[in-house]
Amino acid sequence: MNSSHRYLILLVLVMALFSAVAQGVTEKYDIEDYKRLSTLSTPELMALGQKYLQEKMEVDNALVCYSIVSGRENDKKLSHEMMHLVARAKNNLGYIYGAHYYDYPKSYENLNRAIQLSEEYGFDDIASYAYMNLASTMNGRNDLFGDDSFSTEVFENTKLAFNKAVQAKEWNVAVTCLFNALAMMNENDDIHSIKSELDRFERLQSIDSVEMWQCTRMFCEGVQAYHAGRYQQALDYYVKMEQEAHRLQTNRQQCILMAKNQQSVVFAAMHRYQDAIAILKKIERIAQETGLESDLIDAYHSMVDVYNAMGNHQQASTFEYKYLKARDEFIKKSNAEKLEKARFLDEVRRVNDQVAVIDQKRERAHQLSLMMSVIAAIILLALVLLVRSYLKQRNYIRHLYEKNVQLLATSEVIPQSTVVGSVEPNELHDESAPKYQGTTLDQESKERLFAQIKQVMGNMSVICQPNFSLLSLADQVGSNYKYVSQVVNEYYGKSFKQVLNEQRVREACRQLNDTERYGHLTIEAIAANLGFNSRSNFTVTFKRITGISPSKFLKMAKEKSGA
């Protein structure tokens, strides 16, 4: 389906949605409800909003309460105490918009205003929450859109929140922020950036009323032991951290998974890769059962690193695919939720506008303006999501293209013996040893035969013949085809067919990328010249090895060369 069709279908769906809303969707709040709430005092509204948010989990209702309080900011008669509640309402609005509605501009607006009021009036307690929520909102935005544009700001705001919280003795905020800062810097191997915060935390006395205190302390000790190279000691601390996490009433699963993840990191550093994989699989299972999608994504990403460290690149590729797929599904789901929740936000805005219309006695004219604004906002949002999806897919294809271009510097398939160091070739795959148990080839003969095979496999004019086969290779090197098959399997860790296809595809990448010399050739011509019997066979093989189709690879090459 092309882009124009997508936009047309989307427009029809948007119009249908608007029609349904206009024709009789029951609104949660009408003007009378809004006016009734507006008569409540600021403390009553804050108490009601907190009840909706924390006890009843009715986020929509809490949003309305905090919005009314926030709107009282310009009342010149507000006391210092009431302004404190206004700043708190803006902080709570920032949290709700970011965490529940994914409306990041609105979240930033409210949180930044809460920070400004806190600095102006000296509300250190509100500032600690606002900086923490600002960091959380930026981090959520990074996760949603798959980048790290605000990673530096996330870290700096987290540190600011910690220091403000210690100053205001908001210990729950302080512990949460230090925990988050540790997680960020430990992942980047940069705990020196929070050394002053760690020292400040260690000088504090334990506060039993703060749930995460002991869990965070074990995290601190474990991170410092790990970066000092005391791996067993770090492992002991992370085990204790997991035990403490099981006692938590809130954030239990997240802290348990963090502790397990740190254990896997230590096991990997100790080269106990199987233990690391076993823990990561437990994290995968728990994350799937509890719906913690970001932890599942992180687990897949860690598995890629561990399997690569093991030299098991096939499994690494499998989990890299799972990681990319899970991350894409998370982004799509978040975007869908954002669209779904945007309706209530539009209803709240409409009610606010209607109140203003009543005050100005221009209700009908303003309703029409609001309706057009809703349509424009939904269409604009849908267009932005479509464009973002397109750009993301394009960037992914470009990444695969550039990755394969970099591999062109290697003119041949890399033997596994160069990866595993001093391991003898016939020890590379224990499971294949019985297959060649009766071989008469000694080590010197294998190495001599491999040198001949390597020379032939590097000759494109020979291996790109349509009828080139294992027998052909055996004839070229003057050996028995069984011996040739054995040496190929042991030194490359792959079958002859895999090695041949990879060599041909590498040559195809080189020719497709060199538009100046080969730009006059079609993909079919290049495929035929490289020994492939059909374009479909070439396309399937090419995509399996490079991750993208020949046509997309060629398109990227032409864009890069300006052709």
N, C-alpha and C positions, 0 to 999 in steps of 0.2 A: 504494500500500500504506500503510495507516494505522499509527500508532505501536504500537498493541496487537499487530498482526500481526508487526511487526518484532521486538518483545520476545519474542513467543512462539517465533518461528523461531530467534532468537538463543539462547534458553534450551535449545531442543532440540539445537542445534549444540554448545553448551557441554557438555551432558550426554553427547552422543555422543563428544566429544573426551575428556572425563574417563574415560568407559568404556574408550576405546581405550588410554589411558595406564595405567589400572588393570589391564587384561587382558593386558598383555604387551609394552609398549614397552621395549626394552633400554636401561637407564640407563647413562650414561657413567661414573658413579661409583657404586659400592655402598659399604656400610659398611666392608668390608675394605680397599677402595682408600683410603678416607678415613683409616682407622686407620693404614694403611701410610705415607701422606704425613705424618700427624701425628707420626710418629717421627723425621722429618728435622729437622735443626737449622734455626734461623731463616735463617742465611746460605745454606744449601742450598736452602731453599724459595724465597728471593728470587731466587737464580740460576736455579732451575728455572722460576719464574714469568716471569722476563725472557726466558728461552729460548722458552717457549711463546708469549709475547706478540710478541716482535720477530722471532724467526727462523722459528718454525713457524706463526705467525698462528693459534694455537689459543687463542682468547680464553677459552673455557669452562674449559680446564685452568688457565690463568693465574689466573682468578678464584678457583678452589679454593685454589691455593697462597697467594695473597695473603690470602684469608679466614682461613686457618689462622694466618698470621703476625699478622694484625690481632687475632685472638682472644686473643693472648698479651699484650695490653696490660696486663692486671691482674696479671701475674706480678711480684710485688714484688722478685724477684731479678734482674730485667733490668738489665743495665749500660747506661751512657749510649750506647754503640755499638749495642747491641741495640734500644734505644728509638728510635734514629735509623732503624733498619730497619723498625720498626713504623710510624713516621710515614710512611716512604716507601711501605710496603704500603698504608696508608690512602689516600694520594694516588693510588696506582695503581688501587686499587679505585674511587675516585671517578671517575677517568678512564674506566675500563671501564664502570661503570654508566651514565655520561652519554653516552659516545660510541658504545657498542655495544648497550646494552640500553634506552636512553631511560628509565631508571628514575631520574628526576631527584631525588625525595626521598632515595633511597639515595645518590646521587652527592653531594648537598649534605651529607648526614650525614657521610660519610667525609672529604670535602675540608675541611669546617669542623673536624673533629676533628684532621686533619693540621695545619691552621693553628694550632690551639690547642697541640698538642704542640710545634710548631716555635717558637712564641712562648715557651712554658714552658722549653724546653731550648736555645733559641738556634740552631735548625736553619734558617738563612737560605736554604740551598740548597733544602731541602724546601719552605719557605714560597714561594719563587719559583715552583716548579712547581705548588704547590697553588693559589695565586692565579690563575695562568694557566689551569689546568684549571677552576677555578670560573667564571672569565669565559667560557671556552669552553662550559661546560655551560649557563650562563644564556643565552648567545647561541644555542646549539642549541635550547633550550627556546623562545626567542622565534621562531626560524625555523619550528619544528614547529607551533606554535599560531598563527602569523601575527600576532603582536603585538610590542610593544616594552616590556613591563612591566619588564624588568630592564636596559634600555639604560644607565641611569646606573650601576648596579652593575657591568655588564660593563666599562664604561670605567674606573671607579675601581679595580676589581680588576686590570685590565690594567696600569694605571700602578703599582699596588703591586707586581705581579709584576716589572715592569721594574726598579724601584728595588731590590727585594730581590735580583734577579739580578745587577745591577751590583755590589751590596755583596758578594755571595757569589762574584762572578766566574763566574757561570753564563752565558757569553756567548751560547750558542744560545737560551736562554730570553729574555735581554735583547733580542736582535735580533728574535726572533719577536714579542715583546710590543710593541716599538716599531712594528714593521710593522703589527700589528693595530690599535694605537691610532691610527696615521696614517690607516689606511683608514677607521676610524670617524669621526674628527674631520674628515677631508677631505670625507667625504660630507655632514657637517652644517655645513660651512664654519666650523669652530670650531677651527682649529689653535692658537689662543692658549692653549687649555686644556692643551696638552702642550708649551708653549714651554720650560719648565724641563727636561723630558725630552729634547727635541730638542737643547738646549744641552749637556746632559750627554753625550749620544751623540756630538755633534760634537767634544767635547773628548777623546774616547777615541781611541786609536790603532787603526788597522785590524788586525784579527786574521785572518790568511789561513786559519786552520783552521776558522773559522766560515763555513759555506757562503753564508749569506744576507747577509753583511756588506755587500759592494759593492752588491748589489741593493737592500738597504734604504737605503744611503746615497744612491743615485740617486733612490729614492722620496722621501726627505727633501728633497733639493735640488729635485726637481720640484714637490712640494707647495708649498714656500715660494716658488718662482718663480711658480707659478700664482696664489697668493693675493696676490702683489705686482703682478700684472698683466703679468708678463713671459712672455707666452704662448709665444713661439717658443723661449725658453730652457727653459721647462717641457717643451715638446714634445721638445726634444733630450734632456733628462734621462730622460724616459719611454722614449724609443727606446733609450737606453743601458741603462735598467733591464730592458727586454725582452731585450736582448742578454745581460746578466748572468744573467737568469732561465733562458735556454737552457742555461747551464752547470751548473745545479743538479742534484743527484742526487735530492733530496727536494723536495716542494712545487713542482716545476718548472711543471706546467700551471697551478696556481693563481696563481703569480707572473707567468707569461706573460699570463694573462687579466687580472690586475690592471693590468699595464703597458699592455695594449691598451685597457682600459677608461679609464684615465687619459688616454690619447691621444685617445680619443673625446670626453672631457670638454673637453679643450683645444680641439679642433676646433670643438666646439659653441660655446665661448666666443668663438672667432674668427669665428663665423657661417659656418664651412665645414661646413655641415650634411651635405652629401653624403659628405664624407670621414668624418665622425663615424658616419654610418649604415653606410658600407662596413666600418669597423672593428667595429662592433657586430654586423654580420652574420657576420664572421669569428669573433667570440666565440661567437655562437650555434652556428655549425657545430662549432667545437672542443668546446664544452660538450656538444653532442649526441653527438659521437663518443666523448668520454671519460667520459660519464655524470656530469659535474659539474652536478648539477641546480640547486644554489643559484646558480651562476654564470649558468646559462641564465635563471633567474628574474630575476636582476639585469640581464641584457642586455635582456630584454623591457621591464623597467621603464625603463631608460635610453632605449630606442627611443621609448617613449611621450613622454618629455620632449623628445627631439630633434624628433620629428614635430610636436609641439605648438608648439615654437619656430619651426618652418618654416611653421606655419599649415596643415599637412596633417592636419586633425583626423580625417579618415576613416582614414588609416593609423594615427594615434595610437590610435583606438578599436580597430582590428584588433589592435594589439599589447597594448593594455590587456586585451583578452579573452584573448590568449595568456598574458599574465602571470598573470592570475587563474586560468586553467585549470592552468598549470604549477605554481603555488603550491598549488592544491588537490590536484593529483595527488601532489605531494611530501608533503603532510601525510597523505594517505590511505596512501601507501606506508610512511611512517615509522610510522604507527599499526599497520599490518599487521605490520611487522617487530617492533614492540614486543610485539604479541600472540604472534608466533611465538617470540621469544626469551624470553618470560616463562616458557615451559615449563621451560627449563633452570634458570632462577633458582629456580623452584619445586622442582626436583629437588635443587638444592644446599641449599636451606632444609630440605627433607625429610630429607636425609642428616644435616645438623647436628642436627635434632630427634631422629632415630633414635639417634644417638650418645648424646644426652642421655638418651633412654629406656633404652638399655642400661645406662648408669651408674645410673639410678634404678630399674631392673628393672620398668618399666611400659611395655614396648614396644607391646603391643596397644592399650592405651587411647590412647596417644599417636598411633599411626598413624591411628586413627579421627578424632581431633581434627585431625590434619594434612590428611586427605582433605577434611573439611568446610571447612577454611580455604582450600584450593586452589579448591574450587568457588565459595566466596563471593568470593574475590579475582578470579577470572576473570569472574564475573557482574558484580561491581561495576565492574571495569575496562571491560567491554563497555557497561554502562549509562552510565558516564561518557563514553565515546567517542560513544555515540549522542546523549546530551544535548548534548555539545559540538558535534557536527555540526549538530544542530538549531539551537542558539543561533547558530552561525556563519552558517548560511543565513539565519536571521532577521535578524541584524545586517546582512548584506549587502543584504537587501531593504529594511531601514530606511534604509540609506545611500542606496540608489537613490531611495527615496521623498523623503528630505530634500533630495537633490540636485535633484530635479525641482521640489519646492516652492520652492526658492530661485530656480529659473529663472522662476517665475511672476511675479516682479517685472518681468520683461521682457515687455511686452505684445505683442511682435511678433517675427518671425524677423529676426535681425540680418543686415543686408547685409554682404557680404564687403568692401565698400569701407571700412567702418568699422574693419576689422581690419588691412588692409594700408596704411592711412595715405594718402599722397598719390598712390598708384598710380591711374591712370585706370581706370574700370570695364572698358573694352574690352581692357585689358591683363591682366586678372585670370586669364584662361584662354587662353593662347596657342594651345592645341590646338583651341579652338572658334572661333578667328578666321576661318578660311575659310568657316565656315557663314554668317557675316554680312558677308562681304567686299563684297557688292553692296548693302549697306543705304544708304538715303538719309537716315537719321537723323543729325543732327549732335549734338554733345555737349549743347548747350542743350536740344534737343528730348528727348533721352534723360532728362536730369535732370527736366524738367517732367513727362514721362510717368511717370517713376518716382515722383514725389511723388503723382501721382494714384493709381497702383497701390498705393502704400503706404497711402494713405487708405482705399481700398476693402478691401484685405486686412486692415485693422484693424477693419473693421465686421463683427462676428460675425453679426448678423442677415442680412447679405447672403451672406457666404461659406459659411454653414451651410445654405443652401438645398440640397436633395438634388440638384438639377440644375445647380448652379453649376459652370461650366467655364471654360476659357480663353476661349471665345467670349463667355461671360457677362461675364467681366472686361473683355474688349475693348469690349463694348457699354457697360459702366459708365464706362469712361474715354474713350469716343468715339474709339477708335483701331483700326488694323488689328491683327488677332490675331497676325500675324507680328511686328509691331513690339513688341507686348506681350510675346510669348514671348522676343524678343531681350533686352529690358530686364530681364525677370525673371531670365533666365539670367546676364546680365552683372553685375547688381547683387547678386543673392542667391547666385550661384554654384550654383544648384540649379534643377531643373525646376519648372514651375508646380505640378505635382501634389505634389511634395515640400513646397513652401512651403505649399500649401493644407492638406495633412495635418498639418504641424507646427503651423499655427495652430489647426486644429480640436482636435488632441490637447492643445495648451496650454490651450485653453478647457475641454476635458474634465477636465484635471488641476485646474483652478480649481474647477469644479463638484463634482468628487468630493471635493476637499479641504474644501469649504464644506458640511459636513454639516448645519449649522443651516438654510441656505436650500434646499439641494437634497437633503437626506437622505431625503425622501419619494419621490424618483425612483429607479427601478431603473437598472442599467447599460444595459439595452436602451433605456430611455426617453432617457437622456442621449445615447446613440449616435445614436438616431433624430433627436433634436433638433439634433444637430450635423452632420447630413447623411450619416451612414454608413448604407448600405443593409442591413447585417446586423450582429449582434453579433460573429460570427466575423471579419468584415472589420475591424471596429473593434478587436477584441482583438489581431489580428495587427499592425495599424498602430500601436496604442498601445504594444505591447511592443517593436516594432522601434525606436521613437523614444525611449521612456523606459527600457527595459531590464527593466521588470516588467509584469505583467498588470494590467488595470483592477481586478480583484477584489482583488488583493493591495494595490494602491494605496489602494483604498477601505478595506480592513481597517486599514491603517496610519493613515489619516485618522481613522477612528472611534476607534482606540485613543488617538490624540493628543488628540482632543477630549473623550474620556471618554464617548463615546456608547455 
